[in-house]
Amino acid sequence: MTLPKHTSDERRIILLDTAAQVARSVVTVLDPERLMQKTVDTICEAFGFYYAGVFLLDPTDEWAVLRAGRGSAGLIMLADGHRLKVGGNSMIGACIAEQRARIALDIGEEAVHFQNPHLPYTRSEMALPLIFGNQPIGALSVQSVEEAAFTQEDSAVLQSMADQLAAAIMNATLHRQNQSLLRQMERQARLLQAAHEVGRQVTSILDLEQLLPSMVDVICDAYGFYYAGIFLINEKGDQAVLRAGRGEAGRALLAEGHQLPVGGQSMIGAASYLREARIALDVGAEAVHFKNPHLPYTRSEMALPLVVGNMILGALTVQSIEERAFSKDDITTLQTMADQLAIAIRNAQLLSELKRAHAELLRTKTYEALAMATTEAVHWVGNKALPITTAAARMQNDLQAETLKGSQELDVLESLLDDLNMISHSANQIMEIKENLLGATRDQNPRPVLLADLWQVAAHERQTPIECFSITIEKEVTFALGDSTQLVRAFGNLLQNSLEAGASKISVEILPAEASGYVVMRLEDNGEGIAPENQEKVWTAFFTTKTAQPGSVHHGLGLPACLHVISQLDGQIFMESEPGQGTKVTILLPANPWAVEEAGFEFTPDRILLIDDDDAWAGFVSDLLSAAGKTVERRAAFDLLAGDAQRYLDFDRILVDDALRGAATLHVLEALQSAGVARKTLVVSAAPKVEAVTAYLQIGVRDVALKPYSAQELAELLG
């Protein structure tokens, strides 16, 4: 496009009028982008130029970047991020580097000129530096389809406009920066006010279930966020579990039990694992970000760790529908608020734990007192009943002898015999109750015990089907401190309860307790459960929820006996149950305070045969003996009975576990007796019973001993 030819006077008038228009623009327009675009449009329209464009230096001062361009060519180049090297092979780059105007009256003959494919009809070009003070900030390009389109007078007037434009651009830029600083200050004031409100709220709410929902609402209302959610780390420390969320999305996620792996592919997981804030200014481009279908409009997210001292409690997520919604000031203010929230959460947790501990202590002491009183009463009754059973048995024998002699008072004798039978039966029931509650034998002192083995022995004694019973255990809590005989009885009572409740799946998990120095065990089953009104009563003696089946008697002593055993070992036991959903029993026992000690096996035999199932204790013994340089061969009971027992003559010692699933222990010992190796055989039992011990010794075994759970005990047994 070109304007009609004008005389020099007419052109001068147009130049001055255009300069006046530009001058009016630069003092009225404070938006830099709008100012630059209006300037290039005014110049092209007034002079009839083919094209005009404004370039500004980038932060490195190495490139001149197009910021405004005339027409469709300008729009295309702006979209492409068009830029030219300062001092490079272009009119713009040269005029900025030299800080003086450059004119090409015929670009075909100009050595320094950028051939722009978007401006194919340019025949002459003028590049004018934009200088503010003594510093170049960019350049103005004007181009024409005519050769020799610019005069020296054009250059002077256009340079004057360029100088005005440079000043206006800097003023508009400074105005924008001032407005931005003002907005930042206003935002900072709002953030501080919001943080103050959060701080005020967190100091007044001590109930965690009330605190967390209140906080997400306060944060969203105060900061204007799209969503906020609070995650707390679970007991294992591997999952961050949502505990409070804003609005409908929060309620839906809570209903789903929403949780994210600590250290996984999510902002919350990363913040919890690294214990530092994570920001995604554009979630679409963020590699570590959980795409949540309940929050489709999230465009930026910040995850802030909730840390108190060295303890990571969880993380707070705040989300916005705007990209780049968070600044460095936001991080500082929000992290301060998150730190306040973390302290409030920890205080609420400690208060809850204190209340729970107080309630548990009260409950434990109450039931301990009941158990102790019941135990003493049953012990006293049992002691009184024992002479009755002895005397009744003696009288029964005497009366039977008289009956056989053909006494003339036969009817009287038979009547007395019936009475004695009734007395004997009642006394035996009293003794049975005593045995159920107190047990037959007891270790002298608590010692390290292998927990997995005790559960397996208890499962064997109570004939728990293998397919419905499982144990998982963390290696660092393999041992506890306790009485193996009594613990087997307590664990067996719990398994028996689960089986009688119709459980088809029973699992035991053993892991470190939160309280230092303790081991926690959790038994869970899928049985019929216990009604809420009965869950406390089951710990009292003689209370039972079971209907006696033909041939069976339920005295209601199983759980009271468990409570008595665990309490005596300085432990705790409590129950959670839901009718139709099953029961969970949690047991805390003192952990073994000693490291696994080394024992001298130099005086023990070299070749040892171990007859046992493939279980925890067999592995424990094999590892100890192998490490001591002994030859250990492991065989299942079934293998022994099916093979030739003579092959075991070469072993120096034979260890037999009392609890064998593959065959009856008595049958195994009889096979060893037939092979002539009974005197080399040691039977070990976690919970020895008098009748079994007597039967084993009658076969001629070397000894029957308490099962060893330490290197020292094993060395003493084999020595």
Helices and strands as residue ranges (DSSP letters): H 8-28, H 32-47, E 51-57, E 63-69, H 71-80, E 83-85, H 91-98, E 102-104, G 107-109, E 124-132, E 135-144, H 152-202, H 208-223, E 227-233, E 239-245, H 247-255, E 259-261, H 267-274, E 278-280, G 283-285, E 300-308, E 311-320, H 328-404, H 410-438, E 447-450, H 451-461, G 466-468, E 469-473, G 475-477, E 479-482, H 484-500, E 506-512, E 518-525, G 532-534, G 537-539, H 558-568, E 572-578, E 582-590, E 607-611, H 616-627, E 631-635, H 637-642, G 645-650, E 653-657, H 665-674, G 678-680, E 681-685, H 690-699, E 703-706, H 711-718
